[in-house]
Amino acid sequence: MIQHIVLLKWKPDTTDEQIDAAFGRAQELVDGIDSVNRITLGRNRGDADHGFTHAFIVTLSDDAGLTTYLNHPLRAWYLSEVINPLVDARVEIDVPEDASHERARGSSLNWDWGTTRVSASAAAAALRWEETQAE
């Protein structure tokens, strides 16, 4: 998996409605470019004064998908017609998932959780005992 991460700084006169409309059009990228698995859009919740207020994250399966996305005419159209008229500055990076850390979610349980599993040898011994006791 690889993520194409874009940080956006809007022109001073850009409205929230214009940002919402631009982000709404991102669905066209998901629908029109096969290598795009998902697009995540969000607003910065921190206090940093760098001016980049929104992130646009495109999730792709691999480097070939990234190349397809970056060179796709639909992406070029989206940038030139939808994003660039509103953006003062943008930073783009492409980040593969080289490693990850996750919070442990507990142990994985199988289908017979909570029961005692009898070993095959114990089951065979029990069957032999039953056979000898039947007489």
N, C-alpha and C positions, 0 to 999 in steps of 0.2 A: 504494500500500500504506500502511496505517496500523497502528500497534501500540498496543494498550491495555495499558499497563504498570502492574502493581499490586505494590507492596512491602508485605510483611506482617510485622507484629510480633505474635507469638502471646502468649496469656495464659501466665503463669508455669507453670501446671500442665498445659499442653498437651504431649502425648507425641509422639514421632516416629511412632508407629503411627497416631495420630489425624491427623497431617499427611499421612502417606502415603495414608490412606483418603480424606481430603478431596481430595487431588490426584488420586487415582484416579477420583473421581467427575467430574472435569473432562471426561472423555471424553464424558459425557452432553451437555455444551455443544457439543462438536464435532459429535456425531451429531445433535443436536436443533435447532441454529441454523445455517441455510444460509450466513449471511454469515461464519461463522467458518472460516478456512482452516486454522488451526493454533493450538495452545496449547503454549507452552513453559513448563516449570516448573523451578525451580532454587533451590539453596541458596547463600547468599553465601559466597564463599571468602576474603573479606578479613577484616581485623581490626577494622573500624570498630565503635565501641561505641554506635551509634545504636539498636540493638535490632531493626532490620528484617533478618530472617534469610533470607527467601525472596522470590522474584519469581515472578509469574504473568503471562505475556506472551501476549496474544491477538492474533494476526495476522489482519487483515481486508483486503479488497481496496480499499476506499475509504471516504469519509466516510458514504455512505448505509449501508454495511455496519456501520459503527461505531454509527450511530443505531439500526439494527435490533437490534444486539447489546445496547446499553445499555438499550433499552426492552423487551427480550424477557422474557416471564414465566418462562421457564426460568432465565435469569440471576438474576432476582429470587428465585426459589426457592433456587437454589444459594447465593446470598449469605445469605439469611435462615436456611436450614436447615443448611447445611454449613459455610460459612466463618465467619459472624458469631459463632456460639457459641464458637469457638476463638480469635478474633482480639482482641487488645488495641488495635491501631491498624492503619490501612491508608492508603496513599497511592496515588492513581490519577492517571496522566497519559496523554494520548492524543497520540502522536507520529507524524506523517506522515513518509515518507521524502523530505524536501526535498532532501537531498544525501547522497552516500556516497563513501567512499574505500576502495579495495581494494588489497591487495598485488598487484603485477603477477605474472601467472602465465606469463610467456613469450609468445612470439609465437604467433599463431594460424596453423596450417598447413592448407593445402587438400589435397584428395584426391591430388594428384600430387606431394606433397612428395618431394624427393630426385631428381626427374627434371628434365630440361630441357624446357621447353615451346617448341615451334617456333611461330613466328608464322604467321599465315595467308598472308602474302605470301611468306615463305620456303618454305612448303609448296607454294605455286603455282609458284614458280620451280623448285623441285626436280622437280615433275611435268612442267613444260615441258622441262627438261633431259633427263629420262628419255625423253620422247616423241621428242626429236631424236636421241637416241643409239640408239634401237631399230633404226634403219635401217641 
